[in-house]
Amino acid sequence: AAKSKPIAAFAPADVLLDGQRELVGVAFVPDGTVYVSDRKAGAIWKLLPSGSLTLAVSGLDQPRGIAIDGDGRLLIAEAKAGRVLRLDPSGLLTVLASGIKKPRWLAAAPDGQLYIADSSNHVIHIYTAAGVFVSDLSGLFAAPVDLFFDTGDKLNVLDISQSGVYRLELNGTFISSIVVTGVSPFGGLAMSPDDDYYVSNYTTRRVYKYSQAGTLLATLGNGTGKAAFNRPRYLDVDADGRVHVADWFGNRIAVFTSTGGYIGEYGTAATTPQGAGINPLGVSVVKTTGRVYVGVQATQVVYEYALSTAPIPAPLVLSPAQGKTVHAATPLIVGRSKPGLFVELFDGGVSIASATVSEARGFFQFKPALASGAHSLSARA
């Protein structure tokens, strides 16, 4: 029953990163810490659960994919330098692998080994946790770009050139594949709680659900209106099996059931500043916390959303929701009311800011400077 519940994603409680140059990868530590790679700036940003933002690493040569290993250490694919690095919590930066043509995405196996997608060489490199080369997985792939381990500790690889998904043992032994001819290219890959695959295709404007055996189970986005995609790119699945799809040109995240039924959307003009859609490229759901992180290509912003099982709401009067606890020092507070009304922002019942709604569509925003700690925000018009 939980899988068919409506979903609401409130407008961003925090804009996590803004004004960066080219945000590419996002990785999460179990304690709630978020890392984001900035390829053009050659940097990795670190956001603590308290909302504190720091520069974790700088001076890198086009860092792209990032991941967390079993010990909570950050792994970095430094694409142009052809290296893979490991950042320890102490700040120690170690070169684990070098001489790779173009490492882009990577994953840490349950046994500690490191798998690196090198799409330019059509191969996946395997290294030990200490950085010792083990072997190459080759002969299967044309352009491996995304890889992860499922609940059965099997390696899953998306090949965008062949529109294929491959499943392998840790040692590289082939298990199965799904290669779809005439449907090219696949853009994003995610897995359901039942270990079925979801793959997006922005040419056909569909998301397809396949079993591991390659049986087509459902098609998402073949409806009309909001039940259709404009350009679906990356996607993810939450703990209840709902599919969150970054509809790139649709300026939204669209949410569907596991059988393809349309549920709702967020990140639309109704819940963002000045009524502009977020033009999302990537979306990641942290299943343990119910938080969603959305990357926006055009503006290089990462938004954080909170999920609930409430019905899809009308445009919110305040984002964060009334009484929402905020930890960031300068949160972006976005709301909507009637033009001409006087809006006052409160922190725990104390007025901290005010504004007159002058924007014709009724949008207003605050970005207050708050002391460290938790703050319960609300607004009255």
C-alpha positions, 0 to 999 in steps of 0.5 A, a space after each residue: 500500500 505504501 508504494 501507491 501513496 501520494 508524495 509531496 516534496 516541499 520547496 527547498 528547505 536549504 539551497 545547499 550549493 549556489 554560484 559554483 562552476 560545474 557541479 557534477 557528482 554527489 555522495 552521502 555519508 551515513 551520518 548525513 554529510 554530503 559531498 559535491 564535486 565541482 568539475 570546472 573549479 577542481 574542487 570538492 565541497 563538504 556540507 555537514 548535517 549542521 549546515 556548515 559548508 567547507 571546501 574539502 579538496 581544491 586544486 584537482 583536475 576535473 573531479 567528476 564521479 565521487 563515492 563513499 567506501 565502506 569506511 566512510 572515506 570519499 573516493 574521487 574520480 579525477 577525470 582529466 588527471 587520470 587518477 582516483 583519489 581517497 580523502 580520509 576524514 582526517 583530511 589525508 588525500 591519497 592517490 589510489 590509481 593513476 594512468 587511467 585514460 578518463 575515469 568518470 564514475 566509480 563504486 566501492 564493492 562490499 569487499 573493499 575493492 574499487 571499480 572505475 568506469 573508463 568509458 574512453 577505453 571501454 573498460 572497468 578497472 578493478 583495484 584493491 582498497 589499497 590501490 593495487 591493480 587487480 584486473 580489467 573488465 573488458 569486452 562487454 562495454 562500449 561506454 560504461 558510465 554508471 555503476 553500483 552494487 545491488 542488495 545481492 552484492 552484484 555489480 550493475 553497469 549502464 552502457 549508454 552507447 549500447 543502451 545496455 545494462 550489465 550485471 556481474 559478479 564481484 570478480 567480473 563473471 558475467 551474469 546477465 544483460 539487457 541490451 535494447 536495440 533501436 532505443 538509444 541512448 539510455 540516460 540514467 539507471 536506478 534499481 527498485 527495492 525488488 532489484 528491478 531496473 529503471 532506465 531513462 531514454 530522453 530520445 523516446 521520452 520514456 522510462 522503462 522498467 525491466 526485470 533482471 531477466 530483461 522482461 519489460 515490466 512497465 513504461 513510465 511517461 507514456 501518458 499525456 499532460 503531466 504524465 508525459 516527460 519532456 526530456 527524462 535524464 537521471 532518476 532514483 527510487 525512494 524507500 517506498 518504491 516511487 520513482 523520481 525522474 529528473 525531467 530536464 526540459 520539463 523543469 521538474 522532478 516527476 514522481 511515478 509508481 512502480 507500475 507507471 502511474 503518475 503521482 505528482 511533481 516537485 521543483 516546479 515554478 510554483 515552489 521555486 524563486 521567481 516562478 522559474 522551474 529548476 531545469 534538473 539534470 540529476 536526482 538522488 534519494 537518500 532512503 534512510 533520511 527521506 531527503 532528495 538532492 537535485 542538481 540543476 545544470 543551468 544555474 549550478 545549484 544543488 537543492 535539498 527537498 524533504 519528502 512526505 506521504 501527504 497529498 500533493 499540496 497547492 503552492 506553499 505559503 512558505 518554504 520551508 513548511 510552517 515550523 520547519 527546522 532549518 540548520 543552514 546559516 543562510 537558508 533560502 526561504 521561498 513563499 507565495 502570497 497575494 501581491 501587495 501583502 506584507 509578509 513577516 518571517 518569524 524564528 521561534 515566534 520572533 520576527 526577524 525579517 519582513 517584505 511586501 510581495 511585489 512580484 506579480 505572481 506572488 512570490 517572495 523570498 528571504 535569505 536571513 543570516 542565522 546564528 548556528 543551531 536549529 531554527 523553527 521558521 514560519 511566515 505570516 501574511 
